[in-house]
Amino acid sequence: MRKLRIALMIGLLAIGMVLVSCGGGETTDDTAENTTTEETTAQEDTTSAETDTSDAAADECGEVVEIEWWHISTIEAEQAYWQSKADEFMANNPCVQINITVLENEAFKARLTTVMQSGEPPDIFQSWGGGVLWAYAEAGLLRDISPQLEGEWRDSIAAQSALELFGRDGAYYGVPWQWGAVGIYYNKDLFEQAGLDPESPPATWSEFLAAVQTLKDAGITPITIGEGDKWPGHFWWVYLAIRNGGEQAFLDAFNRDGSFTDAPFVKAGEDLQELIALEPFPEGYLGFTYNDSAAVFGNGEAAMELMGQWHQAVQRDSSEDGAGVANLGWFLFPMVEGGAGNASDVLGGGDGFGIGKDAPDEAVEFVRFLTSAENQTAALEAVGFGPPTTTDAQSAITDPVQQQILEARNAAAYFQLYYDQFLPPAVGGTVNDAVEQIFAGVASPEEAAQQIEDSAALELGD
Amino acid sequence: MSDVRLFSGLSNAVSASPEKRQAQWNKALLIFFFLTPGFLLLIMFLVVPIGQAAYYSLYNWNGLGPLDDFIGLDNYARAFGETVFRGAIQHSLFIMVLSLAVQLPLAMTLALILIRGQLRFQRFFRTLFFLPYVFSEIVAAYIWLYVYNPRGGLLNEFLSLFRPEINGTAWLADLDTVLVAIFFVLTWKFFGFHMLLYMAGLQNISREVEDSARVSGANEWQVLRYVTLPMMRSTISLSVFLSILGSFQQFIVVWILTEGGPAFRSELIVTYLYKFGIQRMQLGFGSALAIILFLMTLIFSIGYQRTVLRQTLAE
């Protein structure tokens, strides 16, 4: 009998251990969260300090409203700025507790997908708008903030086309806070060295190809690109499609009245092939990451790079001397002769805040506070983010290149968000792959267009 | 084996005395309680997820919202229709064949040299060769990212001593060299493990058997061919088994080095699964891929165990 009892005890103990380890899943998750997220100790201190005060304040306000906020500004100064604004808001609203989680970009995307799938989105999170955000909205995971947005808040936003990417059918699920344009950064000194006029960069595609040839003849690598990451290459193809087909071609293909195998999309691939045939890129560019490429540009080893508003800072930080290109210029993507698009149409994007379905009113108020003209101006002065979205904060942009980007963004007749954000993730990914295959010389323009169309037919309908 | 004893014990118990029957029951209970936790874990973390994946694989589903778009076996048809997926299978097979043809013989040669060659500093070399295996795959991949760097990477710096024009070659960005370059890293990473297996196997073979063959007039090659290798059969079949499974499940090294690029030329089955199933939010399609991979490895494992491993164990 004694043996049996011992056996029973051991068995129960074992089962108990299994149950404990399963039940404890949540707790281990939480610890993992604390270790993987890059919350600085300083932040943790403030958060725990806040918890203490809010416990005390809890008596006065009845219940403390907690707001979960995930952002991806891992740079220290930016983190500190966001934390200071959260602290300021909490000081003015003693019954609100804001918990910030800072994640690295790729880690953020993976984590967000997981929590979305489990139906528990954070109250405020980094969003680029477009297809991914719409997929979440369609699944009922986001909060419609249009009642709060209408009127004064909405009118304060200069980048209205950007705002539209955070809404659908009259409902809005977030707002953009910085928004820019993709354009060609160039090294004025290298242009001059090759005998090109640095003050009048090429305005048309054939002028552009001629300039590339001139640079090459002068022994200068004309263009650098981080094609290992794929999305930098997609900028080239999409811009050519925008110039060739304009807004209508894209809308037709997207709404399935047309197709991604229509003439402008094939022509985009052909134009791109024409550029690739000049061999303007550094050796091994198919394996470069964006940062490798930014270093090449920042070190003055290539004359041009097609990139978004963040590139100015990145090429500077990636360069060997930390100073970047001394004489930096920027011009909008050249117009393709005979194309249906406007020369002012812009490809771009930026950052915004998405609002989760269970977000309290205070979270929406907080986002409004963060995106106010005063705070956008403060952010520009404190950290130097990209072009702000509110009209009144625009004057805080003083850098000539950033001013050009801001002007291009506001003047765009048609503003196209990056395809890999605008389209459903599967189609966006296919665009990146198909364009990479053009760069690698393994797919013809027709084949690339067909791959994109096949994926679009699957995801968007025939 | 315990289940066999359990049942024979129970059948005996029918005719046995009450005390004996009691003892048999105790034994049965004991076994039950010891097995239950393991079974629960197995069911929760293996059987249930596989069942779920099989279920999801029948739907067009992005992982959000309800499963309401039933498409039958379309995901499977799509997978086998994709040239990229077929390419990924080919690349996995390529890695597998090269591993068997190059990596394992290399490991065997080193093991023979270390154990039979009576080398000085045997321990030092053993540690040195085993070191790459101790590194995490992530660390190994990052090391090789630097080695392969076209601009000033160790490999190009070294090769350009002999042929200067080689500098600047981007091994991982070239469509023709990328897969071989990756295979090289995998070999570097894993040969030490196989070498250690072989060394353990070699140490189990008595020297006297080999010596008696020598006395009988066999030369060194014949000793190796007809005595040593046949006696290592079980070790070799185990290492072949692990090597094949490893080739099909490889992910981390390839992901860090190339993410399957350029232009899918280094895409393997698992990188394809991750990219197209998870990253692009096509969880139904991704589940179908996971089931395909699962069935491939399962069928291979069972087949291999029933034939090769059973034979060697029987010997």
Interface residues (C-beta under 8 A of the other chain):
Chain A: K3 L4 A7 L8 I10 G11 L12 A14 I15 M17 V18 C22 T113 M116 Q117 A135 Y136 E138 A139 G140 L141 E227 G228 K230 E283 G284 Y285 L286 G287 F288 P424 P425 A426 G428 G429 D433 E436 Q437 A440 V442 A443
Chain B: N26 L29 L30 F32 F33 F34 T36 P37 L40 L41 M44 N62 G63 L64 G65 P150 R151 G168 T169 A170 L172 A173 D174 L175 T258 E259 G261 P262 A263 F264 K275 F276 I278 Q279 R280 M281 Q282
